[in-house]
Amino acid sequence: PIYIHKTMKIKINNKECELKYSYRALMLFEDKTGKSLANANDSLGTLLQLLYCFVQVKSDVTEEEFYDWIDEDPKNLPNLSVWLGKEMNKWSAAVNKSPLLKKANEVKEDSKNA
């Protein structure tokens, strides 16, 4: 299955940002927080840090500018969260349908039965 990233364009302080679901942003989040993606929704602060990592990967927007932008319009946070949720679901579905994952599960089952 082919997984197509849907980018999201936002503008923060006249700086164009094109967000894309990427391993680079996820690794940045883990390095920055010490948390895995599975723990990204344990608090509002953690979610905001995750979202900022997607901004930071492709722009020079500072964290302070990002938080100010979130505060300026009550729709900004929900819009970003919806985008991220959809991208995570598409990625997860693509991984679960992957022939490599299927093969890995078959090998795992074979080793259990041996």
Secondary structure, DSSP 4 states (H G I P E B T S, - for coil): ---PPPPEEEEETTEEEEE---HHHHHHHHHHHS--GGGTTSSHHHHHHHHHHHHHHT----HHHHHHHHHH-TTHHHHHHHHHHHHHHHHHHHHHT-HHHHHHHHHHHHHHH-
